[in-house]
Amino acid sequence: MPEAKTKCSECDAEILETTAARTGGLCMPCKNGVPAFRRPDPNAPLEALCKIDSMVEPPPILITTAQQLLAALEKTTPIGDSRHPNRLELETQRALLRHAIRHRAVFRLNDDHWGRTKYAALALFEAGEAEMEIGDSCYRFKDLTKIDWQEVDGPLCGEGGFEYRNSEGVVIFKAMTWVS
């Protein structure tokens, strides 16, 4: 069972009640006289990078905050039923982001095998809450054109999805969303 916690009377850092009892309500840095010690604010925006797959090279990296990406992943549902492995992958992605936020660790998250992380990150991108970095270029969604595409090989055989094009009409990102 976790120990009860309280706040340092000097800097408001979260500390164990047993520590507070030993130190007169202070965290160890404040007790040891570390001047103006402040722990990083766990709610301050923390940059998160997410590498996603694309049908064109090089694959983009979406840049947003860990808090926004975590919120988007919290809303994301796994494919399949509760026994599908994607449920565990999404839980892992969320846990990694929570850990990064708690410990203020900037890192690059990769997409899960079923692309749910990619679509959560792309939703942030399309809402203007993320940027897309491809090579040396950085894009905002408002600077791109989104186009649906499809390729049909026969009456019941085809595939399709969407792509983003830059101002010169060059496809910089392409995703397949359906196959028949």
C-alpha positions, 0 to 999 in steps of 0.5 A: 500500500502506498505511503501517505503524502503531503506537501513541503511547507516551503516549496509545495513539493509532494513528500512522504508524511514520514519525511515531513515528520522527520524534517518539520514539514520540509522536503530534503532540498529545503531542509538542506538549505538549497536556495530557491529550490523548485521542482519542475511543474509537472503540468508545464508543457513537455515536448513530445515527438512521435514518428509515424509511418507514411507511404512516402519517404522520409517518414514524418515526426509530429511535434506536440506536447506530451500532455496533448498527445496523452489526452488524444490517446486517452480518447483513442479506442483500440481495434478489436475486442478487449483481448486484442493486443492493440489494447495493451499497446495503447495502454503502454503508449499512455504509460510512457507518456505519463512517465515522461510527463512525471519525470520531465523526460523528452523522448520520441514515441513511435507508432503502435503496430495498428496505427492508433497512435498515428491517427491520434497525433494526426488529429492533433496536427489537423486541429493545429496543435502539432507540427509535422517535421519532414527532413529539414522542413516543418509544416503546419496543417493550415499550410498543406492541402489534404486530398483523398486518394484511391487506386482501383485494380478491379470491380472489387479490388482497391485501396485508398486513404489521404495525403498531404501536399505542400504548396508546390503540390508535392506529396509529403505524407500519404496514409492508406485507410482502407483496402477492399 
